[in-house]
Every structure is written in C-alpha cells, then in structure tokens.
Amino acid sequence: MKTKKLTILILYAVTVFTLIALQACKENTTRVLPPVSGKAGEIAVVSTRAQWEAEPGTTIRSILAAEYPYLPQREPAYTLFNVPHKSFNKIFQVHRNILNIVISDTITTDGIKVSRDVWAKPQIMLSIYARDEESASKLISENAEILLSNYENAERDRVIRNAKNHTNPTLKKYVVAVMGGSPDFPRDYTEKMHTSNFFWISYETSYTNQGIFVYKFPYQGEWQLTPEYLVARRDEFLRENVPATSENSYMITHPTVAPGFAVKEFNGLEFIEMRGLWDTHNDFMGGPFVSHTYISPDNKNVVVIEGFVYAPKYEKRNYLRQVEYIISSFEWANKEQL
C-alpha cells in the first residue's frame, strides 16, 4: 500500500511539474519574463525530501557541492538547497539555477534535459529523468561534467552580459591601445595605476577588493609557457607594481601552494589558466587569484590578465568568480579599435 501511494505521489509531482512547465512556456510567448532571483552560485534542487537525503542527493552534493579549488578556506563549488515538488511555487520558479529531479517507474528512457528561460531570464534548468533512485544517481554521476559546465556557463554568461551592458568604454579603449585587446570592465571598476606594460584596475569597497591586472612581455618561445616561468614573471611584475600596506611589502604568489595550471579555450581563444593563492612579502594580506595567459595574434607578446580578491571578512568564491568571468570577456581588438 505504501509503494502504491508513493507511486501515485510521484506521478502527481511529475504531472504538476510538467503542466507548470508547459504553461510557463506558453506564457513566455505572450509576456516579458521577470529577472532571475537568488544569489550567484546557488542551485535550487527540486526533489522529494527522501530523494535529497538518499543516493541521488548524495551524488548531487558530491559533484555540485564539492570543494571549490584554491580558496583560503573551504567553500563549496555551489550552494545547494532542496525544494520539494509540492513547494515548487512562483517564489522558486524564478530562481537563476534549477536542478529538477523526476524519478518514476513510468519513465522508459533515462535522460537529461537542459531548458533556458522557462520562468525567468536569464535562467537555466537541468532536469534529470530516471526510472528509479539508483538509475538517477548513476545518470547524475556519469554526466557530472555536463551539469558543472552548464551551470558554470550560465553563471559566466550572466556576469559577462552585465559587464558588456555596463562597460567602461574609456578604460577598455585605453587597455586595448596598450595591450592589443581587453576584457569588458564594469563601470564600477577604475584604473588604480598603469605603466607602459602593466595595468592595475580595481573595484573596492570598505571591506573588499576585486582587482584585475593586465600585463605583457615579449614572446620568445613556448619555453615561456610553463608554470615556473609564468609564476616568476608574475612575481616580478607584482614586486615592481603592487605594494602592500607595510614598508618594503608587496604582493607575491603564495610560496608553499603551487598554482593549478591548465590549457583552456573560451570564446574561440586558447589560453593558459593559472589558479592559486597570493600572499604578501613583509605583510599579512592574502587571497585567491586566477589568471589567463594569451599569445598575441602577431606572436610578439605574452598578455596576462589576472583577477584577484581580497576579502578577509567574507567568503571569497563569488567574488573570485566575478573577476574570473570579467577577465573571460577578453577579446583581441579589430583594426578599427586600434
């Protein structure tokens, strides 16, 4: 009897969720969608409480709430919260990131569906369809990269879209003239200092500092594109241009935590990503950073764009993601812009 009631409840949840989604899609053609709600890095997981506490929920947390790399303190990659199907109302329907778990023995083919802008904009919803909890957990585990990349791309696109819509055109034009390319800097970001080959641009509040460095040096060969060389050049630029608060103090790469190093591609451009921690010589400041290293189209220069965060009173994941996504908007200038 309990199994029969559970099946009826699941079928009811599937039917209600499907009707809501169909109605939302129908309404989308006739009305303007509201903006998304929720904080950056949050994901609303729509499932029964039993599924959330059992194997599917455990698998989801192991992937989406795994430790975010290269932060001074432990923070999850995403902040998850569970919403039972019966509670999935208009308040939660407009959330920025949704993961919908639908488990029913009426489902014949397990699968994942990606939906965008169903109830709000810009919104992403991934739906997991499986016939039982074991199948759902297996499907989630096997498609971990799909889940991570879709939420990552959605979060990044929102930041880049906002940067482009509220860009500081004067600052971008200035960086382009010196470096040959530039990201889109939001209007709140201002130039702190510059030299002939180095820019320091930042957004500062009373308790936080989100900074961006852009610097270049001559490209001589692939032997320069190693972690050791890039860290050495980074420390050289920081020692010359980024003083800390104490006398004879300056920013350095953390001496005991080797940065992560990977070749990546975004927006048609290949770059080297370094992700790590920064420290200060003769001072007590520190935090996370991420850098993208490019070779100029004419092969004459190495151009490095780095985002860093100083926020001693706060968690740093979202602050770091913001500057990382801003530097991801980098593009080389066309001839008309030079």
C-alpha contacts under 8 A as a table, 3 or more apart, distances in Angstrom:
res1	aa1	res2	aa2	distance
1	M	4	K	5.11
1	M	5	K	6.29
2	K	5	K	5.11
2	K	6	L	6.11
3	T	6	L	5.07
3	T	7	T	6.14
4	K	7	T	5.13
4	K	8	I	6.24
5	K	8	I	5.07
5	K	9	L	6.13
6	L	9	L	5.01
6	L	10	I	6.17
7	T	10	I	5.13
7	T	11	L	6.11
7	T	104	S	7.26
7	T	105	D	7.92
8	I	11	L	5.12
8	I	12	Y	6.07
9	L	12	Y	5.02
9	L	13	A	6.20
10	I	13	A	5.02
10	I	14	V	6.16
10	I	103	I	7.24
10	I	104	S	6.33
11	L	14	V	5.10
11	L	15	T	6.07
11	L	104	S	6.88
12	Y	15	T	5.11
12	Y	16	V	6.05
13	A	16	V	5.18
13	A	17	F	6.00
13	A	85	H	6.04
13	A	86	K	7.04
14	V	17	F	5.23
14	V	18	T	6.02
14	V	102	V	6.56
15	T	18	T	5.16
15	T	19	L	6.11
16	V	19	L	5.17
16	V	20	I	6.10
17	F	20	I	5.10
17	F	21	A	6.13
17	F	85	H	7.45
18	T	21	A	5.10
18	T	22	L	6.07
19	L	22	L	5.09
19	L	23	Q	6.00
20	I	23	Q	5.13
20	I	24	A	6.03
21	A	24	A	5.01
21	A	25	C	6.14
21	A	118	V	7.03
22	L	25	C	5.13
22	L	26	K	6.16
23	Q	26	K	5.02
23	Q	27	E	6.11
24	A	27	E	5.06
24	A	28	N	6.06
24	A	118	V	6.11
24	A	119	W	5.96
25	C	28	N	5.05
25	C	29	T	7.05
25	C	118	V	5.97
25	C	119	W	7.72
26	K	29	T	5.82
26	K	30	T	7.50
27	E	30	T	5.36
27	E	31	R	6.10
28	N	31	R	5.46
28	N	32	V	6.83
28	N	33	L	6.67
28	N	118	V	7.35
28	N	119	W	7.60
33	L	117	D	7.84
33	L	119	W	6.55
33	L	120	A	5.04
33	L	121	K	6.04
34	P	94	V	7.58
34	P	119	W	7.57
34	P	120	A	5.04
34	P	121	K	6.27
35	P	94	V	7.48
35	P	120	A	5.45
35	P	121	K	5.05
35	P	122	P	6.88
36	V	94	V	5.22
36	V	95	H	5.39
36	V	96	R	4.92
36	V	120	A	5.19
36	V	121	K	5.49
36	V	122	P	6.29
36	V	123	Q	6.35
37	S	94	V	5.79
37	S	95	H	4.70
37	S	96	R	5.69
38	G	42	E	6.68
38	G	95	H	5.54
38	G	96	R	6.11
39	K	42	E	5.69
39	K	96	R	7.97
40	A	155	E	7.15
40	A	318	N	6.69
41	G	77	A	7.49
41	G	78	Y	5.02
41	G	79	T	6.03
41	G	155	E	7.37
41	G	318	N	6.88
42	E	78	Y	5.73
42	E	79	T	4.69
42	E	80	L	5.88
42	E	81	F	7.87
42	E	96	R	7.77
42	E	97	N	6.66
43	I	78	Y	6.82
43	I	79	T	6.23
43	I	80	L	5.01
43	I	81	F	6.65
43	I	95	H	7.95
43	I	96	R	7.52
43	I	97	N	4.84
43	I	98	I	5.54
43	I	99	L	6.85
44	A	80	L	6.07
44	A	81	F	5.33
44	A	82	N	6.05
44	A	83	V	6.59
44	A	92	F	7.62
44	A	95	H	7.14
44	A	97	N	6.27
44	A	98	I	4.84
44	A	99	L	6.11
45	V	80	L	6.78
45	V	81	F	5.98
45	V	82	N	4.83
45	V	83	V	5.92
45	V	98	I	6.00
45	V	99	L	4.69
45	V	100	N	5.97
45	V	101	I	7.39
46	V	82	N	5.98
46	V	83	V	4.77
46	V	84	P	5.62
46	V	85	H	5.92
46	V	88	F	7.21
46	V	98	I	7.29
46	V	99	L	6.04
46	V	100	N	4.71
46	V	101	I	5.90
47	S	51	Q	6.26
47	S	52	W	6.35
47	S	82	N	6.84
47	S	83	V	6.29
47	S	84	P	5.07
47	S	85	H	5.83
47	S	100	N	6.58
47	S	101	I	5.24
47	S	102	V	7.14
48	T	51	Q	5.25
48	T	52	W	6.28
48	T	83	V	7.63
48	T	84	P	4.89
48	T	85	H	6.39
49	R	52	W	5.03
49	R	53	E	6.20
49	R	82	N	7.53
49	R	84	P	6.28
50	A	53	E	5.25
50	A	54	A	6.01
51	Q	54	A	5.01
51	Q	55	E	6.95
51	Q	56	P	5.89
51	Q	57	G	5.99
51	Q	133	E	7.22
52	W	55	E	7.63
52	W	56	P	6.37
52	W	57	G	4.05
52	W	58	T	7.21
52	W	82	N	7.00
53	E	56	P	7.79
53	E	57	G	5.63
53	E	58	T	6.90
54	A	57	G	5.68
54	A	58	T	6.28
55	E	58	T	5.04
55	E	59	T	6.13
55	E	133	E	6.79
55	E	134	E	7.11
55	E	137	S	6.20
56	P	59	T	5.22
56	P	60	I	6.21
56	P	133	E	6.14
56	P	134	E	7.41
56	P	136	A	6.16
56	P	137	S	4.56
56	P	140	I	7.74
57	G	60	I	5.05
57	G	61	R	6.18
58	T	61	R	5.25
58	T	62	S	6.19
59	T	62	S	5.10
59	T	63	I	6.50
59	T	137	S	6.02
59	T	140	I	7.03
59	T	141	S	6.60
60	I	63	I	5.40
60	I	64	L	5.93
60	I	65	A	7.52
60	I	137	S	7.90
60	I	140	I	6.98
60	I	141	S	7.90
61	R	64	L	5.33
61	R	65	A	4.76
61	R	66	A	6.78
61	R	80	L	7.75
62	S	65	A	5.87
62	S	66	A	5.44
63	I	66	A	5.49
63	I	141	S	7.79
63	I	144	A	6.49
63	I	148	L	7.85
64	L	76	P	7.64
64	L	77	A	6.03
64	L	78	Y	5.67
64	L	80	L	7.84
64	L	148	L	6.88
65	A	76	P	4.69
65	A	77	A	5.16
65	A	78	Y	5.20
65	A	79	T	6.52
65	A	80	L	7.06
66	A	76	P	5.32
66	A	77	A	5.68
66	A	78	Y	7.83
67	E	74	R	6.30
67	E	75	E	5.64
67	E	76	P	4.52
67	E	77	A	5.73
68	Y	71	L	6.94
68	Y	74	R	7.20
68	Y	75	E	5.72
68	Y	76	P	5.26
68	Y	77	A	4.55
68	Y	317	R	7.50
70	Y	259	P	7.95
70	Y	275	R	6.67
70	Y	276	G	5.18
70	Y	277	L	6.36
70	Y	288	P	6.48
71	L	74	R	6.70
71	L	75	E	7.47
71	L	276	G	7.67
71	L	277	L	7.07
71	L	287	G	7.17
71	L	288	P	5.63
71	L	316	K	7.20
71	L	317	R	7.36
72	P	277	L	7.45
72	P	287	G	6.39
72	P	288	P	6.97
73	Q	315	E	7.86
75	E	315	E	7.55
75	E	317	R	6.98
76	P	79	T	6.44
77	A	317	R	7.79
83	V	87	S	6.26
83	V	88	F	6.22
84	P	87	S	5.30
84	P	88	F	6.39
85	H	88	F	5.17
86	K	89	N	7.78
88	F	91	I	7.61
88	F	92	F	5.83
88	F	93	Q	6.61
89	N	92	F	5.69
89	N	93	Q	6.01
90	K	93	Q	4.93
90	K	94	V	6.65
91	I	94	V	6.41
91	I	95	H	7.73
92	F	95	H	5.38
93	Q	119	W	6.00
93	Q	120	A	7.67
94	V	119	W	5.47
94	V	120	A	5.01
94	V	123	Q	7.63
95	H	98	I	6.67
95	H	120	A	7.44
95	H	123	Q	7.14
96	R	120	A	7.59
96	R	121	K	7.73
96	R	122	P	6.89
96	R	123	Q	4.76
96	R	124	I	6.45
97	N	123	Q	6.15
97	N	124	I	5.29
97	N	125	M	5.99
97	N	151	Y	7.13
98	I	124	I	6.37
98	I	125	M	4.51
98	I	126	L	6.35
99	L	125	M	5.70
99	L	126	L	4.94
99	L	127	S	5.84
99	L	128	I	7.63
100	N	125	M	7.09
100	N	126	L	6.10
100	N	127	S	4.45
100	N	128	I	6.09
101	I	127	S	5.90
101	I	128	I	4.91
101	I	129	Y	6.53
102	V	127	S	7.22
102	V	128	I	5.90
102	V	129	Y	4.98
102	V	130	A	6.49
103	I	107	I	7.61
103	I	128	I	7.94
103	I	129	Y	5.98
103	I	130	A	4.95
103	I	131	R	5.38
103	I	132	D	5.57
103	I	133	E	6.74
103	I	136	A	7.18
104	S	107	I	5.70
104	S	130	A	6.53
104	S	131	R	4.78
104	S	132	D	6.19
105	D	108	T	7.59
105	D	130	A	7.93
105	D	131	R	4.58
105	D	132	D	6.52
106	T	131	R	6.76
107	I	110	D	6.98
107	I	129	Y	7.13
107	I	130	A	6.25
107	I	131	R	5.21
108	T	131	R	6.92
109	T	129	Y	7.76
109	T	130	A	7.10
109	T	131	R	7.73
110	D	128	I	7.75
110	D	129	Y	5.31
110	D	130	A	4.54
110	D	131	R	6.76
110	D	135	S	7.54
110	D	136	A	7.75
110	D	139	L	7.52
111	G	128	I	6.13
111	G	129	Y	5.27
111	G	130	A	6.74
111	G	139	L	7.35
112	I	126	L	6.81
112	I	127	S	5.57
112	I	128	I	4.84
112	I	129	Y	6.25
113	K	126	L	5.70
113	K	127	S	5.13
113	K	128	I	6.81
114	V	124	I	7.26
114	V	125	M	5.90
114	V	126	L	4.66
114	V	127	S	6.52
115	S	118	V	6.80
115	S	124	I	5.89
115	S	125	M	5.10
115	S	126	L	6.31
115	S	127	S	7.98
116	R	122	P	7.34
116	R	123	Q	5.46
116	R	124	I	4.55
116	R	125	M	6.17
117	D	120	A	5.21
117	D	121	K	4.96
117	D	122	P	5.67
117	D	123	Q	4.65
117	D	124	I	6.31
118	V	121	K	7.79
118	V	123	Q	7.06
118	V	124	I	7.88
118	V	125	M	7.93
119	W	123	Q	7.59
120	A	123	Q	5.74
122	P	158	R	7.23
123	Q	154	A	7.71
124	I	151	Y	7.45
124	I	154	A	6.84
126	L	147	L	7.58
128	I	136	A	7.01
128	I	139	L	7.89
128	I	140	I	7.61
129	Y	136	A	7.09
130	A	133	E	7.34
130	A	135	S	5.85
130	A	136	A	5.06
130	A	139	L	7.87
131	R	135	S	6.50
131	R	136	A	7.35
132	D	135	S	5.39
132	D	136	A	6.23
133	E	136	A	4.99
133	E	137	S	6.13
134	E	137	S	5.21
134	E	138	K	6.22
135	S	138	K	5.10
135	S	139	L	6.04
136	A	139	L	5.09
136	A	140	I	6.13
137	S	140	I	5.18
137	S	141	S	6.13
138	K	141	S	5.12
138	K	142	E	6.07
139	L	142	E	5.27
139	L	143	N	6.18
140	I	143	N	5.25
140	I	144	A	5.96
141	S	144	A	5.26
143	N	146	I	5.27
143	N	147	L	6.51
144	A	147	L	5.26
144	A	148	L	6.21
145	E	148	L	5.06
145	E	149	S	5.82
146	I	149	S	5.28
146	I	150	N	6.02
147	L	150	N	5.42
147	L	151	Y	6.40
148	L	151	Y	5.49
148	L	152	E	5.95
149	S	152	E	4.94
149	S	153	N	5.86
150	N	153	N	5.22
150	N	154	A	6.13
151	Y	154	A	5.06
151	Y	155	E	6.15
152	E	155	E	5.27
152	E	156	R	6.09
153	N	156	R	5.06
153	N	157	D	5.89
154	A	157	D	5.18
154	A	158	R	6.35
155	E	158	R	5.36
155	E	159	V	6.63
156	R	159	V	5.30
156	R	160	I	6.18
156	R	321	R	7.98
156	R	325	Y	5.34
157	D	160	I	5.11
157	D	161	R	5.87
157	D	325	Y	7.95
158	R	161	R	5.16
158	R	162	N	6.17
159	V	162	N	5.13
159	V	163	A	6.12
159	V	322	Q	6.66
159	V	325	Y	6.25
159	V	326	I	6.81
160	I	163	A	4.95
160	I	164	K	6.12
160	I	184	D	7.71
160	I	325	Y	6.36
160	I	326	I	6.00
160	I	328	S	7.79
160	I	329	S	6.12
161	R	164	K	5.20
161	R	165	N	6.10
162	N	165	N	5.05
162	N	166	H	6.05
162	N	186	P	7.65
163	A	166	H	5.24
163	A	167	T	5.29
163	A	184	D	5.77
163	A	185	F	6.05
163	A	186	P	4.79
163	A	326	I	6.95
164	K	167	T	5.09
164	K	184	D	5.87
164	K	185	F	7.75
164	K	186	P	7.35
166	H	186	P	5.42
166	H	187	R	5.98
167	T	184	D	5.79
167	T	185	F	5.33
167	T	186	P	4.41
167	T	187	R	5.39
168	N	171	L	5.59
168	N	172	K	6.37
168	N	184	D	7.24
168	N	185	F	5.62
168	N	186	P	5.65
168	N	187	R	4.71
168	N	189	Y	7.77
169	P	172	K	5.10
169	P	173	K	6.02
169	P	184	D	7.96
169	P	185	F	7.96
170	T	173	K	5.18
170	T	174	Y	6.25
171	L	174	Y	5.13
171	L	175	V	6.29
171	L	185	F	7.36
171	L	190	T	7.64
171	L	191	E	7.48
172	K	175	V	5.21
172	K	176	V	6.08
172	K	182	S	5.99
172	K	183	P	6.98
172	K	184	D	6.36
172	K	185	F	6.70
173	K	176	V	5.07
173	K	177	A	6.22
173	K	182	S	7.95
173	K	337	Q	7.60
174	Y	177	A	5.21
174	Y	178	V	6.66
175	V	178	V	5.32
175	V	179	M	5.79
175	V	180	G	7.45
175	V	181	G	6.85
175	V	182	S	5.90
175	V	199	F	7.73
176	V	179	M	5.21
176	V	180	G	4.67
176	V	181	G	4.40
176	V	182	S	5.35
176	V	332	W	7.92
176	V	333	A	6.57
176	V	337	Q	7.58
176	V	338	L	6.97
177	A	180	G	5.83
177	A	181	G	7.61
177	A	338	L	5.90
178	V	196	S	7.34
178	V	197	N	7.23
179	M	182	S	7.25
179	M	197	N	7.61
179	M	215	Y	7.61
179	M	216	K	7.07
179	M	303	V	7.17
180	G	296	S	7.74
180	G	332	W	6.09
180	G	333	A	5.86
180	G	338	L	7.17
181	G	330	F	6.90
181	G	331	E	5.59
181	G	332	W	4.04
181	G	333	A	4.88
182	S	329	S	7.94
182	S	330	F	5.07
182	S	331	E	5.80
182	S	332	W	6.63
182	S	333	A	7.51
183	P	326	I	6.56
183	P	327	I	5.50
183	P	328	S	6.99
183	P	329	S	4.80
183	P	330	F	3.67
183	P	331	E	6.25
184	D	326	I	6.62
184	D	327	I	7.65
184	D	329	S	6.04
184	D	330	F	6.89
185	F	189	Y	6.21
185	F	326	I	6.88
186	P	189	Y	5.69
187	R	190	T	7.43
188	D	203	Y	6.03
189	Y	201	I	6.39
189	Y	202	S	5.18
189	Y	203	Y	4.67
190	T	201	I	5.50
190	T	202	S	5.62
190	T	203	Y	6.60
191	E	194	H	7.56
191	E	199	F	7.40
191	E	200	W	6.10
191	E	201	I	4.36
191	E	202	S	6.48
192	K	199	F	7.83
192	K	200	W	5.41
192	K	201	I	5.35
192	K	202	S	6.54
193	M	199	F	6.10
193	M	200	W	5.32
193	M	201	I	7.22
194	H	197	N	7.57
194	H	198	F	5.39
194	H	199	F	4.38
194	H	200	W	6.12
195	T	198	F	5.08
195	T	199	F	6.61
197	N	215	Y	5.41
197	N	216	K	5.58
197	N	217	F	7.36
198	F	213	F	7.18
198	F	214	V	5.74
198	F	215	Y	4.30
198	F	216	K	6.86
198	F	237	F	7.90
199	F	212	I	7.95
199	F	213	F	5.54
199	F	214	V	5.04
199	F	215	Y	6.28
200	W	211	G	7.12
200	W	212	I	5.93
200	W	213	F	4.78
200	W	214	V	6.76
201	I	211	G	5.80
201	I	212	I	5.09
201	I	213	F	6.33
202	S	209	N	6.93
202	S	210	Q	5.70
202	S	211	G	4.15
202	S	212	I	5.93
203	Y	209	N	5.97
203	Y	210	Q	5.27
203	Y	211	G	6.31
204	E	207	Y	7.77
204	E	208	T	5.79
204	E	209	N	4.48
204	E	210	Q	6.33
205	T	208	T	5.21
205	T	209	N	6.46
207	Y	311	A	6.25
207	Y	312	P	7.54
207	Y	313	K	7.15
208	T	309	V	7.48
208	T	310	Y	5.69
208	T	311	A	4.55
208	T	312	P	7.58
209	N	309	V	5.76
209	N	310	Y	4.99
209	N	311	A	6.42
210	Q	307	G	7.23
210	Q	308	F	5.93
210	Q	309	V	4.74
210	Q	310	Y	6.54
210	Q	319	Y	7.00
210	Q	320	L	7.71
210	Q	323	V	6.74
211	G	307	G	5.67
211	G	308	F	5.26
211	G	309	V	6.34
211	G	323	V	7.42
212	I	305	I	7.04
212	I	306	E	5.41
212	I	307	G	4.46
212	I	308	F	6.39
212	I	323	V	7.22
212	I	327	I	7.84
213	F	304	V	7.76
213	F	305	I	5.69
213	F	306	E	5.05
213	F	307	G	6.54
214	V	303	V	7.20
214	V	304	V	5.67
214	V	305	I	4.55
214	V	306	E	6.49
215	Y	303	V	5.84
215	Y	304	V	5.39
215	Y	305	I	6.75
216	K	301	N	6.34
216	K	302	V	5.40
216	K	303	V	4.42
216	K	304	V	6.13
217	F	301	N	5.58
217	F	302	V	5.43
217	F	303	V	6.90
218	P	300	K	5.90
218	P	301	N	4.39
218	P	302	V	6.01
219	Y	224	Q	7.67
219	Y	295	I	7.37
219	Y	299	N	6.55
219	Y	300	K	5.27
219	Y	301	N	4.50
219	Y	302	V	5.28
220	Q	224	Q	7.24
220	Q	300	K	7.76
221	G	224	Q	6.01
221	G	225	L	7.90
222	E	225	L	5.33
223	W	226	T	6.57
224	Q	229	Y	5.76
224	Q	230	L	6.95
225	L	229	Y	6.80
225	L	230	L	6.59
226	T	229	Y	5.39
226	T	230	L	6.11
227	P	230	L	5.29
227	P	231	V	5.96
227	P	259	P	7.83
227	P	261	F	6.66
227	P	274	M	7.97
228	E	231	V	5.34
228	E	232	A	6.16
229	Y	232	A	5.08
229	Y	233	R	6.22
230	L	233	R	5.16
230	L	234	R	5.99
231	V	234	R	4.92
231	V	235	D	6.14
231	V	253	T	7.12
232	A	235	D	5.24
232	A	236	E	6.24
233	R	236	E	4.95
233	R	237	F	6.26
234	R	237	F	5.30
234	R	238	L	6.18
234	R	252	I	7.96
234	R	253	T	7.73
235	D	238	L	5.07
235	D	239	R	5.92
235	D	251	M	7.58
235	D	252	I	5.39
235	D	253	T	6.38
236	E	239	R	5.29
236	E	240	E	6.42
237	F	240	E	5.32
237	F	241	N	6.07
237	F	242	V	7.88
238	L	241	N	5.15
238	L	242	V	4.98
238	L	243	P	7.75
238	L	250	Y	6.89
238	L	251	M	5.67
238	L	252	I	6.46
239	R	242	V	6.10
239	R	243	P	7.09
239	R	250	Y	5.59
239	R	251	M	6.36
239	R	252	I	7.04
240	E	243	P	7.82
242	V	250	Y	5.68
242	V	251	M	5.93
243	P	248	N	7.68
243	P	249	S	5.79
243	P	250	Y	4.09
243	P	251	M	6.43
244	A	247	E	7.87
244	A	249	S	5.12
244	A	250	Y	4.68
244	A	251	M	6.46
244	A	280	T	6.89
244	A	283	D	6.91
244	A	285	M	7.86
245	T	249	S	6.78
245	T	283	D	7.11
246	S	249	S	5.39
246	S	282	N	6.85
246	S	283	D	6.07
247	E	282	N	7.72
248	N	281	H	7.86
248	N	282	N	6.84
249	S	280	T	6.52
249	S	281	H	5.03
249	S	282	N	4.87
249	S	283	D	6.01
250	Y	280	T	5.39
250	Y	281	H	5.40
250	Y	282	N	7.42
250	Y	283	D	7.74
251	M	278	W	6.87
251	M	279	D	5.86
251	M	280	T	4.39
251	M	281	H	6.33
252	I	255	P	7.89
252	I	278	W	5.76
252	I	279	D	5.28
252	I	280	T	5.40
252	I	281	H	6.54
253	T	276	G	7.88
253	T	277	L	6.39
253	T	278	W	4.50
253	T	279	D	5.82
253	T	280	T	7.95
254	H	257	V	5.67
254	H	258	A	7.50
254	H	276	G	7.80
254	H	277	L	5.48
254	H	278	W	4.82
254	H	279	D	4.98
254	H	280	T	7.95
255	P	258	A	7.47
255	P	279	D	7.90
257	V	276	G	7.24
257	V	277	L	6.98
258	A	276	G	6.97
259	P	274	M	6.02
259	P	275	R	5.29
259	P	276	G	4.30
259	P	277	L	7.14
260	G	273	E	7.73
260	G	274	M	5.37
260	G	275	R	5.02
260	G	276	G	6.24
261	F	272	I	7.03
261	F	273	E	5.76
261	F	274	M	4.77
261	F	275	R	6.81
262	A	272	I	5.72
262	A	273	E	5.24
262	A	274	M	6.74
263	V	270	E	7.20
263	V	271	F	5.86
263	V	272	I	4.52
263	V	273	E	6.10
264	K	270	E	5.76
264	K	271	F	5.52
264	K	272	I	6.11
264	K	273	E	6.69
265	E	268	G	6.48
265	E	269	L	5.43
265	E	270	E	4.27
265	E	271	F	6.10
266	F	269	L	5.43
266	F	270	E	6.64
266	F	328	S	7.48
270	E	294	Y	7.10
271	F	292	H	5.90
271	F	293	T	5.27
271	F	294	Y	5.02
271	F	295	I	7.78
272	I	291	S	7.84
272	I	292	H	5.47
272	I	293	T	4.96
272	I	294	Y	6.89
273	E	290	V	7.01
273	E	291	S	5.60
273	E	292	H	4.78
273	E	293	T	6.60
274	M	290	V	5.62
274	M	291	S	5.14
274	M	292	H	6.65
275	R	288	P	7.73
275	R	289	F	5.91
275	R	290	V	4.33
275	R	291	S	6.45
276	G	288	P	5.83
276	G	289	F	5.54
276	G	290	V	6.43
277	L	286	G	7.24
277	L	287	G	5.62
277	L	288	P	4.33
277	L	289	F	5.76
278	W	286	G	5.39
278	W	287	G	5.48
278	W	288	P	5.92
278	W	289	F	6.59
279	D	284	F	7.57
279	D	285	M	6.04
279	D	286	G	4.34
279	D	287	G	6.82
280	T	283	D	5.30
280	T	284	F	6.34
280	T	285	M	5.74
280	T	286	G	6.42
285	M	310	Y	7.76
286	G	310	Y	6.59
287	G	308	F	7.26
287	G	309	V	5.83
287	G	310	Y	5.47
287	G	311	A	7.45
287	G	312	P	7.99
288	P	308	F	5.86
288	P	309	V	5.86
288	P	310	Y	7.68
288	P	316	K	7.87
288	P	320	L	7.18
289	F	306	E	6.97
289	F	307	G	5.63
289	F	308	F	4.16
289	F	309	V	6.53
289	F	320	L	7.16
290	V	306	E	5.69
290	V	307	G	5.51
290	V	308	F	6.54
290	V	320	L	7.94
290	V	324	E	6.52
291	S	304	V	6.76
291	S	305	I	5.56
291	S	306	E	3.99
291	S	307	G	6.26
291	S	324	E	7.89
292	H	304	V	5.73
292	H	305	I	5.29
292	H	306	E	6.27
292	H	327	I	7.71
293	T	302	V	6.88
293	T	303	V	5.80
293	T	304	V	4.41
293	T	305	I	6.47
294	Y	302	V	5.79
294	Y	303	V	5.18
294	Y	304	V	6.28
295	I	299	N	6.00
295	I	300	K	7.64
295	I	301	N	6.01
295	I	302	V	4.76
295	I	303	V	6.22
296	S	299	N	5.12
296	S	300	K	6.24
296	S	301	N	5.41
296	S	302	V	6.26
296	S	303	V	6.81
297	P	300	K	7.82
298	D	301	N	7.82
299	N	302	V	7.95
305	I	327	I	6.47
306	E	324	E	7.80
306	E	327	I	7.03
307	G	320	L	7.28
307	G	323	V	5.16
307	G	324	E	5.80
307	G	327	I	6.90
308	F	320	L	6.60
308	F	323	V	7.03
309	V	316	K	7.18
309	V	319	Y	6.59
309	V	320	L	5.97
311	A	314	Y	5.54
311	A	315	E	7.36
311	A	316	K	6.60
315	E	318	N	7.68
316	K	319	Y	5.25
316	K	320	L	6.02
317	R	320	L	5.27
317	R	321	R	6.16
318	N	321	R	5.01
318	N	322	Q	6.19
319	Y	322	Q	5.26
319	Y	323	V	6.72
320	L	323	V	5.44
320	L	324	E	6.04
321	R	324	E	4.93
321	R	325	Y	5.97
322	Q	325	Y	5.32
322	Q	326	I	6.23
323	V	326	I	4.95
323	V	327	I	6.25
324	E	327	I	5.34
324	E	328	S	6.22
325	Y	328	S	4.81
325	Y	329	S	6.72
326	I	329	S	5.48
326	I	330	F	7.74
327	I	330	F	5.65
333	A	336	E	7.83
333	A	337	Q	5.69
333	A	338	L	6.58
334	N	337	Q	5.50
334	N	338	L	6.80
335	K	338	L	5.39
